[in-house]
Amino acid sequence: MAETIREAYVRRNPKSAELYPKFREVFPTGVSHDMRVTDPFPLVLAHGQGARKWDVDGNEYIDYGLGSASLLLGHAHPAVVQALISAAPQGSHFGQPVATELEWGERVCNLIPCAEKVRFVASGAEATMLAMRIARGYTGKEKIVRWESHYHGWHDYAMPGTLPPFGQPASIGIPQGAVDSVIVLPPDLHQLEHVLANDPTIAGVITEGSGASYGSVPLPPGFVTGVRELTQRYGVVMILDEVITGFRWSPGGLQQTLGIVPDLCTLAKILTGGLPGGAVAGRDEVMQVIAQTGDPEHDRFQRVSHGGTFNANPYCAATGNAALSIVATGEMQSQADRMAERLRQGLREIINRQEIPACVYGEASTFHVYFGARSIAGLDATTLKSIPGPVQNGFRQALQVRGVDLMSRCSGVLSGVHTPADIDQSLEAFDAAIQAMLAEGLVQHG
Ligand code: PMP
């Protein structure tokens, strides 16, 4: 009997296996992020360089996870590493402005079309939380419209509508008041217009620029532009969540690609060169709702308050400046997009040749494999996100044991340092992984 995918995974990773019970003693389910839970145990990583990373057992991977899509420049890019090394001995934080923060903010304003003003925060989730508060504070209204299955972080206002069934928040422990302040809609401009025309309590509309989960549920053509038109017409704040698309879709993010200017956008991941951090950027008039005027009445009762110990700390400002100076040329994005297209094309050929009911899609430097249909046309978010757990896990592990790693689900992202040789080597692994899945009955010809 040939070795199963799971047996190969266990055989190759004795150190990760040994560490897992110890992780479980310290962390609920043994992890620090829900998405890292893996059956029978997650890999423990050791180091990364460029498009590759290595686990504690010394296994090498061509990486399509890239720090949850934060590493457009690849792991440990020399300029980012050098920036961090230079900043390290200067002190980690002052809780006061630093000159590199100003440079970082100016870079954001120069690159991102809507960015007339910026506030740095400590994560993508903090960015969406602040953006929602700004929208509420600016309009004096309470409700935020969001789309089924879009991900905006894990805070209370981001949880309603993230997972099917969309009427039920994706976590317990969310106050009903938070749930009631969010309206979850399927991505349909007619429904948005209906709500905007009839509900006078809408503060803003938040949209994951790529479509849900870095584009695994693509938006209809023209959708984001349509949201811009409707939010403008009805005078509500458009928040474009560019935590994934920012600096990746183009140096100016999705908004530059589409030629639209949202009122606010949220940024993280690539913003810092792959360290912790995020930002809200937007129109001056809207962002000014955070500003203090010195008038005690205004400052205490009429403005949006915002804090955060590690906002714009010197280490992240340094790596952010290094990353954004490279990202600004657009070369990394072009290379990543070209390699993603080569990978998607190669994957489609493999799927066609092996005659399995699956399909490959994805914009910019992302790719998604859907197991269950030859096209995703007409499939809704619930269906697209319902690839059975054993298939997702089997696919990822069949690739891992062949030296390739994905992000999560059946998706991945590329960097500007992936090469044609990386793609071709990966395609061999994909081919063999699908054969292994066929052999185990995880997928069938058809
Ligand atoms: N928005 C989007 C579109 C994201 O993809 C993510 C993270 N994957 C977030 C917000 C939250 O960012 P963070 O994990 O840095 O809090």
Boltz pocket constraint, residues with backbone or C-beta under 6 A from the ligand:
constraints:
  - pocket:
      binder: B
      contacts: [[A, 68], [A, 122], [A, 123], [A, 124], [A, 125], [A, 126], [A, 128], [A, 151], [A, 152], [A, 153], [A, 154], [A, 208], [A, 214], [A, 241], [A, 242], [A, 243], [A, 244], [A, 268], [A, 269], [A, 277], [A, 278]]
      max_distance: 6.0
